Amino acid sequence: MHRYGVREVERLLRLPRSTIRSLVNAGFVSPARGPRKSYLFSFRDLIVLRTAQALAAANVPPRRITRSLKELRRHLPGAMPLSGLSIGAVGDRVVVSEGASRWQAESGQYLLAFDGDPDDGSLSVIERNDAGAAASAEDWFERGCKLEGGDSGAAREAYERALETDAKHLRSHINLGRLLHEAGRLADAERIYRKAVAACGSDPLLLYNLGVLLEDLDRKNEAMQTYERALHRDPRLADCHYNLALLCKALDKPRQAIRHMAQYRRLVKPRR
């Protein structure tokens, strides 16, 4: 059975590492351990992680999430089937489709949809629109997510269309800034992140990404301040503590470096 490392899960599910860890710590999945106690996720784990994150974002009560996921996990295949896999909601039922086969998993009344592509092993949330409805910012965002693996330029255009539709669509700002950063367009990435902060406020993941960018621009003091702002919004952002620890060490601030590294280790330490 193929196992997925945290980096693969980040790429496939487009979830930040801190969210993955929080879902693991909440007990939604129990990944295996690899070298140096790194997490190794199964295909079932990937489905459960993405479903748990979407249900939590929809404010589904934790007990209902746990009940739904327990039943869903029991029926899922061990690997991506050649016929593809989709998970959607019909009324108050979660319906799993594998080719011509369909089964139900207990869930609440929330409209969710997921697609898996056996060709590239991707797993993403998709938006179901009424026929003839104009594309929303969320539509463009989801289109961008699906395009990222094969055409980053088209993905950037989709995120730009999302922001034309809704200038406060936070996730489009974050993904567009990240793609520009990865493409080496650092000034453009900073412009997008700054616009996002002005439009959407001090989101911790947004500030974390901006901090990473500022480090790459060798603006270390600004990066440190930005990481600190991110942690003020979300003190459990483990990767931010880690980056800040290394940055404080580079800036000859040993006490702060030790404090943030200790906090990082506490946050990523597996529960017994």
N, C-alpha and C positions, 0 to 999 in steps of 0.2 A: 504494500500500500504506500503510495506517495505521501510524504509529509511536507508541510509548508512551513518555512521559517517566518519570523515576524516581518522581515522585509518583503517577502512574497505576499503575505497577507495584507500589508500596507498597500502594495501595488494592485493586487487583485480586487480588494474590497474598497480601496480608497478611504481607509479609516486611519486616523492618526494613531501612533503607537500608544499614546496615553489612553485612548478609548479602548483599544484592544486589551490593555492591561486591566483597565477598570472592569471590563466585562468578564475577564478571567477571574479577577478577585471577587466579583459578585457571584461566582460559581456557575455561570451559564455554560461554560465549557471547562474541561479538564485536560489541557494538552499534555502530550508526552514531553519528556525532557531529552535534550540532545547534549552535545559537548558543552561544557561549562554551564550546564543547567539551562541552556536556551530552550525556549518554547518550540515545540514541533506540533503543528496542527494537522488534523485529518480533513478530508473533504467535508465530512459532516460538521466538523467544528466551524469551517468557513461559513456554511449555510446558517448555522445557529448564531454565530457572531453577527452576521449581517442582519438577520431577522431580529435578534435581540436589540441591536442598536436602533433599528427602525421603529420597533414597538415602544422602546423607551422614549424615543423622540416624539412619539405620538401620545405620550403620557399614559400609556397603558399601565395599570397597577402591577407592581412587581410579582404578586402571586399569580396573576393571570399570565404574565410573560413566562414564568417558570413552568406553569401547567401546559401552556401551548408548546413550549420548546421541548419539554420532556416527551410529548407525544410525537412531535415532528421528528426529533432525533431518532426515535425508535423505527420510523418508516423510511428514513432516507437511505439511498444507496451508499456504498462505501467509497465510490469514485464517480466522477462525472460520466454519466451514461452517454453512449455514442449518439443517442437520439436527442440529446439535450435535456435540460431540466428547467422547469418554471414553477414558481410558487406565487399564487395569487389569492385574493380574498373574494368570496362570493357570499354576500350577506354577512352572516356571522360565522362563516366557515372558511378555514384556510384550505385551499385545494392545491395539491401537488400533482403536477403532470410530468410524466416521463414517456415521451412518444405518445402512443395511443392510450397508455394506462393512466388512470387518475385515482387519487385517494385523498381523504380528508384528514386534517389535523385540527384539533380543538383550538379555537382562537376567539377573540372578541370582534366587534363590529368596526374594523379599521381597514381602509382600502390600502392594501399593500400589494406590490407586484415585484417579482424578481425574475431575472433571466440568466441562464447559464449557457455559455457557448462552448461546446466540446472541442472546437478547433483551437481556441486559444486559452481554454481553461478559465475564462473570465466569469465573474459573478457580479451583477450590478442590479440596482433598483431601476425600474422603468416606470413611466407615467402612462396611464391609460386615459386617452382623451375621447370625448364625444366626437362623432364624425362632424367634420367641418369646423371644429372649434379652433380659434387662433392659438398658436403656440404661446405658452406662458413662459415666464422666466425659468420655472422649474423644468419645463419641457426642454428648453435649450440647455439647461444645466445637465440634465440626464443624457442628452445627446452628446454633450462634450465629454462626459465620463466614459461613454461607450467608445468614443473616437480616440481617446488618449493613447491606447495601446498601439494603434496602427497609424494615426495621422495627427500628430500633436498640433500642426498648423490649423487643421480643421477644428480640432478641439478648442484651440484658443479663439477661433472665430465664433464657435458656438457659445462660449462663455461671454464673449463680447456682446453677442445678440441677447443673451440673458440679461446683461447689465443695461442694455438699451431698453429692455422691457421693464426692468425693475432695478433701479440704481442702488437699492439696498439689499440685493440678493447676496448675502454674505458668502455663501459657499462658492459662488461664481467668482467673486473677488479673490478668495483664497486660492482656488485652483488656477485661475488665470495668472496670478502673481507667481505661483509656484512654477508653472510652465515657462513663464518668461525668465525666471531665475535659472531654471535648468537649461534654457537655451542660451544663457550667457548675456541676456538683455537685462542687466542689473538695474540700470536707471529706470527702465520701463516697469520693471517689477516693483521697485520702490514707489513709483508714482501710483501704481494700482493699489498697493498696500496702504499708502497714505490716504488715498481717496476712500478706501474701505473704512479706515478708522474714522474719518470725518462723517461718512454716511451711516455706519453701522455701530460705532462705538468701540470700546476697548474689549473686543473678544479675545480670550486668552490664546487660542490657536493662531489667530491672525497676528497677534503681537509676537508670538513665538516665531512664526515664519519671518516676520519683519526683523526680529533679532538675528536670526540665522543669516539673512541677507546683509544686514549691517556688518556682521562679522566678516563676511566675504568681501565687503567693501573696505575692510580694515578700519572700520569706525568702531573700535572696541568699546569705548566709553558709552557711546550711544546704544550699542548692542546690549551692554550690561543694564542700562536703565530700562530698555525695552523688555528684556527678560524679567526684570524685577516687576514691571507693570503687569506682565502676563501672570506671574505668580501671585500678585496681589489679587487678581481676578480668579485664579484657580491654583491654590497652593499644592494641589495634587498632580500637577503637570510634571511628571517625572523627568521627561527628556529635557525640559527647561532647566530643572535643577542641575542635571548633568552638564549641559552646555555652560551654564552659569558657573559651575564649579571650575571647569577648565579655563573659562575666561578670567575668573578671579585669580586663579593661579598665574596666568600669563600677565596679569596686571599687578602682580606682587601683593595680593590680598589673601594671604594664607588662611586666616581665620574664617573668612567668608567662604573660601573654597572648601575647607573642611566641613563647614556647616551644610553647604548645599550638596556635597557628595554624600554626607551622612543621610540627608533627607531623601536623596535619590535612592540610596540603598534600602531605606525603610519602605519606600513606596513600591519597589520592584521585588522585594522579598516575598517569596511565595507563602501563602497561608498554610499553616499545618492543620 
